[in-house]
Amino acid sequence: MSKLFLTLFASFLVFQVFAQDSTGVSRMRSQDKRNAKRQRINNMLKMEEEGDLIFNKHNIFGIRLATDGYGINFEKGKFRTPSRTFIYSFELNEKHDPKEHHISATSDGINVSTVVPFKINNLYEFKVAVGQQHLIGGKGNKNGVAVTALYQGGLTLGLLKPYYLDVQNRVTGQTQRKTFEELATDTLSDDQITGASGFTVGWGNLKYKPAVNAKQALRFDYGRLNQTITAIEVGLTEEFYFSKIPLAYLIPQKSFFFNAYVQIMFGSRK
C-alpha cells in the first residue's frame, strides 16, 4: 500500500513540474507575441505621424465623369509594400458619342420631350480590371496630400440597347416605337416624333459586345485621416471592342474608344 502511495505521489510531483514548465513556456510565448504586436503598433503610429499610408487593404467607391460618358466604380486594394498596392475594380458606365446633343420634340407645337438626333443605340459597359497602385509622394503630415500612380487592364462587356422613339402617325393617330434608322428608311410614312421611349424600353433586344480595357491615372488623396480616403483621380481609359459599335445613324462606327476622366472617390483603409 505504501509503495502504491509513493508511486502516486511521485507521479503527482512529476506532473506538477511538467505543468509548471509548460505554463512558463506558454507565458513566454504570449509575452513575445504581445511585445511583437506592441512594436508593430508603435512602428505604424510612427509612420502615421510621418504621413505614410500604412494599411492592409482598402475599399473605395467612386463617381466618374468622362469625355464620352459617366459611371460608377468600386475598387478593392490589397497592401503589398508601403509603396505598392494590388488593386482590382468593377465599373458600370454609360458611353455616349461625343457628337450627341439633345433637342426638344414637339407635338402640335408643344414641347413634349427631348430626343438625341440620329442616335440608334445606348452603350452600357460593365468592366472588371486588375492592376497596381504606386505611391509617388506621401502626405508628409496629416494635412498633406498623397499622390499615387496606377495602371489597370481587364475585360469589358458592352451592352448595346436600341434607342427607341415614340412616334405618332399624323393620319391615323396611332403611336408606335421606332428607331431613327427605321424612320430614315421609311420615307413613305407620315410619322411625328413625340419623344424618346425611355430607359426601360429596348432591354429585350440587347446585343452583347466583348472588349478589353486599360487605364492609367493619378490619384490625389487629401483626406485628413489615413484610415479614410477622400480623393480625386484623373486619368485616361481605352477600350477595344472586337466588333464595331453603332451608336449614331450615318456616323462612322468604330471599335476603339479613348477618353479622359475625372473621378471623386470615398473609402476606407484597414
PASEBA-1860 file (N, C-alpha, C; in nm, 3 decimals):
! residues 270
1> MSKLFLTL> 0.084/-0.121/0.000/0.000/0.000/0.000/0.087/0.125/0.000 ~ 0.195/0.117/0.084/0.285/0.233/0.092/0.356/0.255/-0.041 ~ 0.389/0.142/-0.112/0.455/0.156/-0.241/0.361/0.224/-0.341 ~ 0.233/0.188/-0.340/0.136/0.250/-0.429/0.122/0.398/-0.400 ~ 0.120/0.431/-0.270/0.109/0.572/-0.231/0.229/0.652/-0.280 ~ 0.352/0.593/-0.260/0.475/0.662/-0.304/0.475/0.680/-0.456 ~ 0.430/0.579/-0.530/0.426/0.588/-0.676/0.332/0.699/-0.722 ~ 0.214/0.705/-0.659/0.117/0.811/-0.695/0.171/0.949/-0.660
9> FASFLVFQ> 0.237/0.960/-0.544/0.291/1.090/-0.502/0.401/1.135/-0.598 ~ 0.488/1.041/-0.639/0.595/1.075/-0.733/0.539/1.118/-0.867 ~ 0.435/1.047/-0.911/0.373/1.084/-1.040/0.313/1.223/-1.033 ~ 0.253/1.254/-0.917/0.193/1.387/-0.899/0.300/1.495/-0.906 ~ 0.416/1.471/-0.843/0.524/1.570/-0.846/0.578/1.591/-0.987 ~ 0.594/1.480/-1.059/0.643/1.492/-1.198/0.544/1.571/-1.284 ~ 0.415/1.543/-1.266/0.312/1.615/-1.342/0.315/1.764/-1.312 ~ 0.333/1.800/-1.185/0.338/1.941/-1.147/0.458/2.010/-1.210
17> VFAQDSTG> 0.572/1.940/-1.211/0.693/2.000/-1.270/0.672/2.028/-1.419 ~ 0.614/1.928/-1.490/0.591/1.946/-1.632/0.487/2.054/-1.659 ~ 0.385/2.059/-1.575/0.279/2.160/-1.591/0.334/2.300/-1.574 ~ 0.418/2.318/-1.469/0.478/2.450/-1.446/0.570/2.488/-1.561 ~ 0.643/2.388/-1.614/0.736/2.415/-1.724/0.660/2.460/-1.849 ~ 0.553/2.386/-1.880/0.476/2.420/-1.997/0.404/2.553/-1.982 ~ 0.358/2.584/-1.857/0.294/2.714/-1.832/0.394/2.827/-1.850 ~ 0.516/2.803/-1.803/0.619/2.907/-1.819/0.651/2.932/-1.965
25> VSRMRSQD> 0.660/2.823/-2.043/0.688/2.840/-2.187/0.574/2.913/-2.256 ~ 0.451/2.877/-2.220/0.334/2.941/-2.279/0.330/3.090/-2.246 ~ 0.364/3.124/-2.120/0.365/3.265/-2.081/0.471/3.341/-2.158 ~ 0.587/3.279/-2.178/0.694/3.345/-2.253/0.651/3.370/-2.398 ~ 0.584/3.270/-2.457/0.537/3.287/-2.594/0.434/3.398/-2.604 ~ 0.340/3.401/-2.507/0.238/3.506/-2.506/0.301/3.643/-2.489 ~ 0.401/3.651/-2.402/0.470/3.778/-2.380/0.543/3.822/-2.507 ~ 0.606/3.726/-2.577/0.675/3.759/-2.702/0.577/3.810/-2.807
33> KRNAKRQR> 0.459/3.747/-2.815/0.358/3.793/-2.911/0.310/3.933/-2.878 ~ 0.288/3.958/-2.747/0.243/4.091/-2.707/0.349/4.196/-2.738 ~ 0.475/4.162/-2.712/0.583/4.257/-2.742/0.593/4.285/-2.891 ~ 0.579/4.179/-2.974/0.587/4.197/-3.119/0.472/4.282/-3.169 ~ 0.351/4.258/-3.115/0.235/4.336/-3.155/0.251/4.482/-3.114 ~ 0.302/4.503/-2.990/0.323/4.640/-2.942/0.426/4.713/-3.029 ~ 0.531/4.640/-3.069/0.633/4.701/-3.152/0.577/4.736/-3.291 ~ 0.494/4.647/-3.345/0.434/4.673/-3.475/0.341/4.793/-3.470
41> INNMLKME> 0.263/4.802/-3.364/0.172/4.918/-3.349/0.252/5.047/-3.334 ~ 0.360/5.042/-3.255/0.443/5.162/-3.238/0.503/5.206/-3.371 ~ 0.548/5.110/-3.451/0.604/5.144/-3.583/0.499/5.207/-3.673 ~ 0.376/5.150/-3.670/0.269/5.206/-3.752/0.232/5.347/-3.708 ~ 0.228/5.368/-3.575/0.196/5.501/-3.524/0.303/5.603/-3.564 ~ 0.428/5.559/-3.561/0.536/5.648/-3.600/0.525/5.685/-3.747 ~ 0.499/5.585/-3.833/0.485/5.611/-3.975/0.361/5.693/-4.005 ~ 0.256/5.672/-3.924/0.133/5.752/-3.938/0.162/5.898/-3.911
49> EEGDLIFN> 0.238/5.925/-3.805/0.273/6.063/-3.773/0.358/6.126/-3.882 ~ 0.436/6.045/-3.950/0.522/6.095/-4.057/0.447/6.109/-4.189 ~ 0.320/6.069/-4.189/0.238/6.088/-4.308/0.232/5.971/-4.403 ~ 0.293/5.858/-4.372/0.289/5.742/-4.460/0.153/5.674/-4.454 ~ 0.115/5.611/-4.566/-0.012/5.539/-4.573/0.014/5.392/-4.541 ~ -0.021/5.350/-4.421/0.004/5.213/-4.377/-0.131/5.143/-4.361 ~ -0.155/5.036/-4.438/-0.282/4.966/-4.430/-0.266/4.826/-4.487 ~ -0.361/4.741/-4.462/-0.363/4.607/-4.519/-0.451/4.598/-4.643
57> KHNIFGIR> -0.558/4.675/-4.644/-0.650/4.673/-4.759/-0.732/4.801/-4.760 ~ -0.796/4.826/-4.873/-0.885/4.941/-4.881/-1.006/4.908/-4.969 ~ -1.115/4.979/-4.944/-1.237/4.971/-5.024/-1.275/5.112/-5.064 ~ -1.297/5.134/-5.193/-1.323/5.269/-5.243/-1.441/5.267/-5.338 ~ -1.528/5.367/-5.324/-1.640/5.389/-5.416/-1.615/5.520/-5.490 ~ -1.635/5.521/-5.621/-1.609/5.641/-5.699/-1.721/5.675/-5.795 ~ -1.735/5.805/-5.824/-1.828/5.857/-5.924/-1.745/5.931/-6.029 ~ -1.758/5.891/-6.155/-1.670/5.944/-6.257/-1.745/6.015/-6.368
65> LATDGYGI> -1.680/6.116/-6.423/-1.732/6.189/-6.538/-1.624/6.188/-6.645 ~ -1.657/6.132/-6.762/-1.561/6.117/-6.870/-1.601/6.204/-6.989 ~ -1.509/6.217/-7.084/-1.537/6.296/-7.203/-1.640/6.231/-7.293 ~ -1.670/6.104/-7.271/-1.771/6.036/-7.353/-1.872/5.960/-7.268 ~ -1.897/6.008/-7.146/-1.998/5.943/-7.064/-1.974/5.961/-6.915 ~ -2.030/5.871/-6.837/-2.021/5.880/-6.691/-2.040/5.740/-6.634 ~ -2.010/5.724/-6.504/-2.027/5.592/-6.445/-1.993/5.591/-6.298 ~ -1.998/5.470/-6.241/-1.964/5.447/-6.102/-1.859/5.338/-6.095
73> NFEKGKFR> -1.785/5.336/-5.984/-1.672/5.245/-5.972/-1.659/5.196/-5.829 ~ -1.623/5.068/-5.814/-1.589/5.012/-5.684/-1.454/4.945/-5.694 ~ -1.365/4.977/-5.598/-1.227/4.926/-5.603/-1.188/4.864/-5.470 ~ -1.120/4.750/-5.476/-1.062/4.686/-5.359/-0.911/4.681/-5.378 ~ -0.839/4.708/-5.271/-0.694/4.707/-5.277/-0.634/4.620/-5.168 ~ -0.522/4.556/-5.200/-0.450/4.470/-5.107/-0.308/4.522/-5.092 ~ -0.272/4.556/-4.968/-0.141/4.610/-4.938/-0.031/4.507/-4.966 ~ 0.072/4.546/-5.043/0.187/4.461/-5.068/0.311/4.513/-4.996
81> TPSRTFIY> 0.343/4.640/-5.022/0.453/4.708/-4.953/0.402/4.849/-4.919 ~ 0.476/4.927/-4.840/0.431/5.063/-4.809/0.408/5.151/-4.932 ~ 0.466/5.114/-5.046/0.452/5.197/-5.165/0.379/5.128/-5.280 ~ 0.334/5.004/-5.261/0.273/4.930/-5.371/0.149/4.856/-5.322 ~ 0.041/4.868/-5.399/-0.086/4.806/-5.366/-0.143/4.735/-5.488 ~ -0.185/4.611/-5.471/-0.254/4.538/-5.577/-0.402/4.575/-5.572 ~ -0.460/4.613/-5.686/-0.598/4.660/-5.688/-0.678/4.585/-5.795 ~ -0.807/4.568/-5.766/-0.900/4.521/-5.869/-1.029/4.598/-5.853
89> SFELNEKH> -1.093/4.626/-5.967/-1.207/4.718/-5.965/-1.319/4.667/-6.054 ~ -1.438/4.722/-6.027/-1.558/4.692/-6.103/-1.621/4.826/-6.142 ~ -1.656/4.841/-6.269/-1.713/4.967/-6.317/-1.841/4.942/-6.395 ~ -1.930/5.038/-6.386/-2.052/5.039/-6.467/-2.062/5.178/-6.529 ~ -2.054/5.185/-6.662/-2.052/5.313/-6.732/-2.158/5.319/-6.840 ~ -2.197/5.440/-6.874/-2.274/5.464/-6.995/-2.191/5.550/-7.087 ~ -2.176/5.506/-7.211/-2.089/5.576/-7.307/-2.173/5.644/-7.414 ~ -2.134/5.768/-7.448/-2.203/5.846/-7.550/-2.108/5.878/-7.664
97> DPKEHHIS> -2.165/5.901/-7.781/-2.085/5.958/-7.889/-2.062/6.106/-7.859 ~ -1.938/6.155/-7.874/-1.911/6.297/-7.841/-1.996/6.397/-7.918 ~ -2.052/6.356/-8.032/-2.132/6.448/-8.113/-2.279/6.451/-8.070 ~ -2.315/6.374/-7.972/-2.456/6.371/-7.928/-2.499/6.504/-7.868 ~ -2.625/6.539/-7.891/-2.686/6.655/-7.825/-2.837/6.633/-7.821 ~ -2.903/6.700/-7.729/-3.047/6.684/-7.711/-3.122/6.799/-7.778 ~ -3.236/6.765/-7.837/-3.326/6.867/-7.890/-3.466/6.838/-7.838 ~ -3.553/6.937/-7.846/-3.690/6.919/-7.799/-3.776/6.857/-7.908
105> ATSDGINV> -3.858/6.762/-7.867/-3.959/6.704/-7.957/-4.090/6.776/-7.933 ~ -4.162/6.804/-8.040/-4.287/6.880/-8.027/-4.405/6.800/-8.081 ~ -4.520/6.827/-8.024/-4.646/6.769/-8.073/-4.749/6.881/-8.076 ~ -4.795/6.915/-8.199/-4.890/7.026/-8.218/-4.832/7.156/-8.164 ~ -4.700/7.175/-8.186/-4.636/7.299/-8.145/-4.599/7.307/-7.999 ~ -4.622/7.200/-7.922/-4.592/7.200/-7.778/-4.472/7.109/-7.752 ~ -4.374/7.159/-7.675/-4.258/7.077/-7.639/-4.303/6.963/-7.548 ~ -4.281/6.840/-7.594/-4.327/6.723/-7.520/-4.212/6.656/-7.446
113> STVVPFKI> -4.100/6.635/-7.512/-3.988/6.564/-7.455/-3.861/6.604/-7.529 ~ -3.749/6.543/-7.492/-3.624/6.567/-7.563/-3.576/6.437/-7.624 ~ -3.508/6.447/-7.737/-3.452/6.332/-7.806/-3.310/6.364/-7.847 ~ -3.234/6.258/-7.877/-3.098/6.274/-7.929/-3.104/6.241/-8.078 ~ -3.087/6.340/-8.165/-3.100/6.315/-8.309/-3.002/6.210/-8.359 ~ -3.051/6.118/-8.441/-2.973/6.017/-8.511/-2.911/5.911/-8.419 ~ -2.942/5.914/-8.292/-2.892/5.810/-8.201/-2.967/5.681/-8.228 ~ -2.892/5.569/-8.238/-2.959/5.441/-8.265/-2.935/5.338/-8.154
121> NNLYEFKV> -2.834/5.359/-8.069/-2.807/5.264/-7.962/-2.753/5.336/-7.838 ~ -2.789/5.283/-7.722/-2.722/5.317/-7.596/-2.616/5.212/-7.570 ~ -2.500/5.255/-7.520/-2.392/5.161/-7.488/-2.363/5.168/-7.339 ~ -2.388/5.057/-7.269/-2.355/5.044/-7.128/-2.239/4.945/-7.115 ~ -2.149/4.973/-7.022/-2.029/4.890/-7.006/-2.018/4.838/-6.864 ~ -1.992/4.709/-6.853/-1.954/4.651/-6.725/-1.809/4.606/-6.737 ~ -1.722/4.662/-6.652/-1.578/4.640/-6.665/-1.522/4.577/-6.539 ~ -1.433/4.481/-6.558/-1.357/4.420/-6.450/-1.209/4.437/-6.484
129> AVGQQHLI> -1.130/4.488/-6.388/-0.989/4.514/-6.416/-0.904/4.489/-6.293 ~ -0.778/4.457/-6.316/-0.679/4.441/-6.210/-0.558/4.527/-6.244 ~ -0.482/4.564/-6.141/-0.364/4.647/-6.165/-0.288/4.674/-6.038 ~ -0.205/4.776/-6.043/-0.123/4.814/-5.929/-0.126/4.965/-5.908 ~ -0.109/5.000/-5.783/-0.102/5.141/-5.743/0.032/5.165/-5.675 ~ 0.103/5.270/-5.718/0.234/5.301/-5.664/0.233/5.439/-5.598 ~ 0.284/5.446/-5.479/0.290/5.572/-5.406/0.406/5.657/-5.460 ~ 0.373/5.776/-5.509/0.475/5.869/-5.559/0.523/5.959/-5.448
137> GGKGNKNG> 0.429/6.016/-5.372/0.464/6.105/-5.262/0.366/6.091/-5.148 ~ 0.418/6.068/-5.024/0.331/6.058/-4.907/0.277/6.193/-4.866 ~ 0.192/6.191/-4.764/0.131/6.315/-4.719/0.229/6.409/-4.652 ~ 0.338/6.356/-4.596/0.432/6.440/-4.523/0.381/6.474/-4.385 ~ 0.252/6.502/-4.372/0.186/6.522/-4.244/0.038/6.492/-4.264 ~ -0.038/6.496/-4.154/-0.179/6.455/-4.161/-0.263/6.547/-4.248 ~ -0.217/6.669/-4.276/-0.293/6.763/-4.358/-0.239/6.770/-4.501 ~ -0.149/6.680/-4.538/-0.091/6.681/-4.670/-0.175/6.605/-4.771
145> VAVTALYQ> -0.117/6.586/-4.890/-0.184/6.515/-4.999/-0.093/6.402/-5.045 ~ -0.147/6.281/-5.050/-0.073/6.166/-5.100/-0.101/6.151/-5.250 ~ 0.003/6.132/-5.328/-0.010/6.119/-5.473/0.032/5.978/-5.513 ~ -0.056/5.909/-5.585/-0.025/5.775/-5.631/-0.051/5.765/-5.781 ~ 0.027/5.681/-5.847/0.005/5.649/-5.988/-0.047/5.506/-5.997 ~ -0.139/5.482/-6.088/-0.194/5.347/-6.100/-0.219/5.313/-6.246 ~ -0.217/5.184/-6.273/-0.248/5.133/-6.406/-0.327/5.004/-6.390 ~ -0.417/4.980/-6.485/-0.505/4.863/-6.479/-0.531/4.811/-6.619
153> GGLTLGLL> -0.571/4.686/-6.626/-0.617/4.627/-6.750/-0.718/4.519/-6.719 ~ -0.810/4.495/-6.813/-0.912/4.395/-6.784/-1.005/4.371/-6.900 ~ -1.124/4.320/-6.868/-1.225/4.283/-6.967/-1.348/4.371/-6.955 ~ -1.413/4.393/-7.067/-1.534/4.475/-7.072/-1.645/4.396/-7.142 ~ -1.764/4.404/-7.085/-1.883/4.352/-7.151/-1.971/4.471/-7.188 ~ -1.984/4.496/-7.316/-2.068/4.606/-7.363/-2.210/4.559/-7.386 ~ -2.306/4.639/-7.340/-2.449/4.610/-7.358/-2.505/4.715/-7.452 ~ -2.539/4.673/-7.571/-2.588/4.764/-7.673/-2.741/4.756/-7.675
161> KPYYLDVQ> -2.805/4.865/-7.631/-2.952/4.868/-7.622/-3.008/4.966/-7.726 ~ -3.103/4.923/-7.810/-3.159/5.013/-7.911/-3.224/5.137/-7.848 ~ -3.206/5.248/-7.916/-3.264/5.375/-7.872/-3.394/5.396/-7.949 ~ -3.507/5.382/-7.877/-3.638/5.390/-7.942/-3.699/5.527/-7.922 ~ -3.782/5.564/-8.021/-3.856/5.691/-8.018/-4.006/5.662/-8.021 ~ -4.080/5.746/-7.951/-4.226/5.741/-7.962/-4.268/5.827/-8.081 ~ -4.333/5.765/-8.176/-4.376/5.839/-8.296/-4.527/5.823/-8.313 ~ -4.587/5.927/-8.364/-4.734/5.926/-8.385/-4.763/5.952/-8.532
169> NRVTGQTQ> -4.846/5.868/-8.589/-4.886/5.886/-8.728/-4.986/6.001/-8.736 ~ -4.957/6.098/-8.820/-5.043/6.217/-8.829/-5.181/6.184/-8.888 ~ -5.191/6.078/-8.964/-5.318/6.044/-9.029/-5.404/5.958/-8.937 ~ -5.346/5.849/-8.885/-5.425/5.755/-8.804/-5.423/5.788/-8.655 ~ -5.326/5.867/-8.613/-5.314/5.898/-8.470/-5.252/5.785/-8.389 ~ -5.213/5.677/-8.454/-5.154/5.562/-8.386/-5.011/5.594/-8.341 ~ -4.978/5.549/-8.220/-4.843/5.570/-8.165/-4.764/5.440/-8.169 ~ -4.641/5.448/-8.216/-4.553/5.333/-8.225/-4.414/5.371/-8.171
177> RKTFEELA> -4.331/5.267/-8.157/-4.192/5.289/-8.118/-4.103/5.249/-8.235 ~ -4.016/5.340/-8.277/-3.926/5.314/-8.388/-3.789/5.372/-8.357 ~ -3.689/5.323/-8.429/-3.554/5.380/-8.419/-3.538/5.486/-8.527 ~ -3.433/5.569/-8.513/-3.405/5.669/-8.616/-3.374/5.601/-8.749 ~ -3.310/5.484/-8.742/-3.277/5.412/-8.864/-3.403/5.369/-8.937 ~ -3.504/5.323/-8.863/-3.630/5.284/-8.924/-3.702/5.404/-8.983 ~ -3.698/5.517/-8.914/-3.762/5.638/-8.965/-3.695/5.688/-9.092 ~ -3.562/5.677/-9.096/-3.488/5.728/-9.211/-3.511/5.642/-9.335
185> TDTLSDDQ> -3.531/5.514/-9.316/-3.551/5.425/-9.432/-3.697/5.418/-9.477 ~ -3.790/5.457/-9.390/-3.932/5.454/-9.425/-3.976/5.593/-9.469 ~ -3.948/5.626/-9.594/-3.975/5.762/-9.644/-4.122/5.787/-9.673 ~ -4.205/5.682/-9.680/-4.347/5.700/-9.713/-4.434/5.725/-9.591 ~ -4.381/5.703/-9.471/-4.463/5.719/-9.351/-4.483/5.866/-9.319 ~ -4.590/5.894/-9.250/-4.621/6.032/-9.207/-4.616/6.036/-9.055 ~ -4.496/6.009/-9.000/-4.480/5.999/-8.855/-4.422/6.127/-8.796 ~ -4.466/6.155/-8.674/-4.414/6.269/-8.600/-4.353/6.220/-8.468
193> ITGASGFT> -4.229/6.259/-8.441/-4.161/6.218/-8.318/-4.219/6.297/-8.200 ~ -4.263/6.224/-8.097/-4.317/6.292/-7.978/-4.223/6.281/-7.857 ~ -4.117/6.202/-7.869/-4.022/6.193/-7.758/-3.947/6.061/-7.759 ~ -3.850/6.049/-7.668/-3.777/5.924/-7.653/-3.860/5.826/-7.571 ~ -3.844/5.698/-7.600/-3.926/5.596/-7.534/-3.886/5.572/-7.388 ~ -3.764/5.606/-7.350/-3.726/5.596/-7.210/-3.629/5.483/-7.182 ~ -3.576/5.484/-7.061/-3.470/5.390/-7.020/-3.518/5.246/-7.018 ~ -3.645/5.223/-6.985/-3.694/5.086/-6.966/-3.725/5.014/-7.097
201> VGWGNLKY> -3.723/5.085/-7.209/-3.760/5.027/-7.338/-3.636/4.980/-7.413 ~ -3.642/4.860/-7.467/-3.534/4.810/-7.552/-3.447/4.703/-7.490 ~ -3.468/4.670/-7.363/-3.382/4.572/-7.297/-3.402/4.431/-7.353 ~ -3.513/4.406/-7.415/-3.535/4.274/-7.474/-3.457/4.253/-7.602 ~ -3.400/4.359/-7.657/-3.324/4.350/-7.783/-3.175/4.380/-7.763 ~ -3.124/4.347/-7.645/-2.983/4.373/-7.615/-2.891/4.293/-7.706 ~ -2.776/4.355/-7.737/-2.667/4.286/-7.804/-2.544/4.296/-7.715 ~ -2.470/4.186/-7.703/-2.354/4.182/-7.614/-2.227/4.197/-7.695
209> KPAVNAKQ> -2.143/4.291/-7.651/-2.020/4.323/-7.723/-1.900/4.312/-7.629 ~ -1.815/4.211/-7.645/-1.697/4.197/-7.558/-1.585/4.291/-7.602 ~ -1.500/4.326/-7.504/-1.388/4.416/-7.530/-1.281/4.397/-7.423 ~ -1.166/4.459/-7.445/-1.061/4.468/-7.345/-1.042/4.615/-7.310 ~ -0.993/4.641/-7.188/-0.979/4.779/-7.144/-0.846/4.802/-7.074 ~ -0.806/4.927/-7.065/-0.685/4.967/-6.994/-0.707/5.106/-6.934 ~ -0.633/5.135/-6.826/-0.647/5.265/-6.759/-0.514/5.306/-6.700 ~ -0.485/5.438/-6.709/-0.368/5.497/-6.645/-0.416/5.624/-6.574
217> ALRFDYGR> -0.374/5.644/-6.450/-0.430/5.756/-6.373/-0.336/5.802/-6.263 ~ -0.364/5.922/-6.215/-0.302/5.977/-6.095/-0.412/6.002/-5.993 ~ -0.384/5.967/-5.868/-0.482/5.984/-5.760/-0.425/6.076/-5.654 ~ -0.507/6.173/-5.611/-0.466/6.270/-5.510/-0.557/6.253/-5.387 ~ -0.500/6.197/-5.282/-0.574/6.169/-5.159/-0.548/6.281/-5.059 ~ -0.650/6.362/-5.032/-0.635/6.475/-4.941/-0.712/6.456/-4.811 ~ -0.754/6.333/-4.780/-0.825/6.307/-4.655/-0.741/6.339/-4.533 ~ -0.801/6.390/-4.429/-0.728/6.430/-4.309/-0.675/6.310/-4.233
225> LNQTITAI> -0.750/6.199/-4.236/-0.710/6.079/-4.163/-0.669/5.970/-4.261 ~ -0.562/5.898/-4.228/-0.515/5.792/-4.316/-0.610/5.673/-4.321 ~ -0.697/5.658/-4.219/-0.792/5.548/-4.219/-0.906/5.569/-4.318 ~ -0.928/5.691/-4.361/-1.033/5.722/-4.457/-0.971/5.776/-4.586 ~ -1.043/5.759/-4.694/-0.996/5.803/-4.825/-1.093/5.906/-4.880 ~ -1.042/6.021/-4.913/-1.115/6.123/-4.986/-1.022/6.171/-5.095 ~ -1.051/6.136/-5.218/-0.952/6.155/-5.324/-1.018/6.201/-5.454 ~ -0.934/6.259/-5.538/-0.971/6.292/-5.676/-0.875/6.219/-5.768
233> EVGLTEEF> -0.931/6.154/-5.869/-0.848/6.078/-5.963/-0.870/6.133/-6.103 ~ -0.762/6.153/-6.175/-0.769/6.195/-6.316/-0.690/6.095/-6.398 ~ -0.741/6.063/-6.517/-0.670/5.963/-6.595/-0.726/5.946/-6.734 ~ -0.676/5.842/-6.800/-0.714/5.807/-6.936/-0.758/5.661/-6.938 ~ -0.859/5.631/-7.019/-0.902/5.492/-7.036/-0.912/5.460/-7.185 ~ -0.892/5.333/-7.216/-0.903/5.286/-7.353/-0.983/5.157/-7.352 ~ -1.070/5.142/-7.452/-1.146/5.018/-7.472/-1.134/4.978/-7.618 ~ -1.106/4.852/-7.639/-1.102/4.799/-7.776/-1.205/4.686/-7.787
241> YFSKIPLA> -1.310/4.712/-7.868/-1.414/4.612/-7.890/-1.376/4.523/-8.008 ~ -1.422/4.399/-8.002/-1.389/4.304/-8.107/-1.478/4.318/-8.230 ~ -1.570/4.412/-8.226/-1.652/4.446/-8.343/-1.686/4.595/-8.335 ~ -1.726/4.651/-8.446/-1.758/4.794/-8.449/-1.890/4.821/-8.376 ~ -1.896/4.936/-8.309/-2.010/4.971/-8.224/-2.093/5.080/-8.292 ~ -2.216/5.051/-8.334/-2.301/5.155/-8.395/-2.373/5.237/-8.286 ~ -2.338/5.362/-8.276/-2.402/5.449/-8.177/-2.498/5.550/-8.240 ~ -2.464/5.600/-8.358/-2.547/5.702/-8.422/-2.558/5.674/-8.572
249> YLIPQKSF> -2.672/5.710/-8.627/-2.700/5.687/-8.769/-2.614/5.778/-8.855 ~ -2.553/5.722/-8.960/-2.469/5.793/-9.057/-2.337/5.844/-9.000 ~ -2.303/5.810/-8.877/-2.172/5.844/-8.819/-2.085/5.720/-8.824 ~ -1.960/5.731/-8.873/-1.874/5.613/-8.887/-1.863/5.534/-8.756 ~ -1.879/5.405/-8.767/-1.868/5.317/-8.650/-1.722/5.290/-8.619 ~ -1.693/5.266/-8.491/-1.555/5.238/-8.451/-1.553/5.131/-8.343 ~ -1.437/5.072/-8.327/-1.421/4.968/-8.225/-1.327/5.012/-8.112 ~ -1.252/5.121/-8.132/-1.159/5.170/-8.030/-1.212/5.301/-7.972
257> FFNAYVQI> -1.220/5.306/-7.838/-1.269/5.425/-7.769/-1.161/5.474/-7.672 ~ -1.139/5.603/-7.673/-1.038/5.665/-7.588/-1.101/5.785/-7.519 ~ -1.080/5.797/-7.386/-1.136/5.912/-7.316/-1.049/5.955/-7.199 ~ -1.074/6.077/-7.156/-1.015/6.129/-7.032/-1.127/6.142/-6.930 ~ -1.092/6.130/-6.802/-1.196/6.134/-6.700/-1.143/6.196/-6.571 ~ -1.237/6.237/-6.487/-1.209/6.280/-6.351/-1.306/6.205/-6.260 ~ -1.258/6.164/-6.143/-1.339/6.080/-6.054/-1.324/6.126/-5.909 ~ -1.437/6.136/-5.840/-1.437/6.165/-5.696/-1.450/6.033/-5.623
265> MFGSRK> -1.365/6.011/-5.520/-1.358/5.881/-5.456/-1.368/5.894/-5.303 ~ -1.440/5.799/-5.243/-1.455/5.792/-5.099/-1.436/5.647/-5.055 ~ -1.368/5.628/-4.942/-1.347/5.492/-4.896/-1.278/5.486/-4.762 ~ -1.227/5.367/-4.729/-1.161/5.346/-4.600/-1.046/5.247/-4.615 ~ -0.952/5.255/-4.523/-0.840/5.162/-4.516/-0.847/5.084/-4.385 ~ -0.799/4.961/-4.388/-0.795/4.878/-4.268/-0.658/4.814/-4.257
END
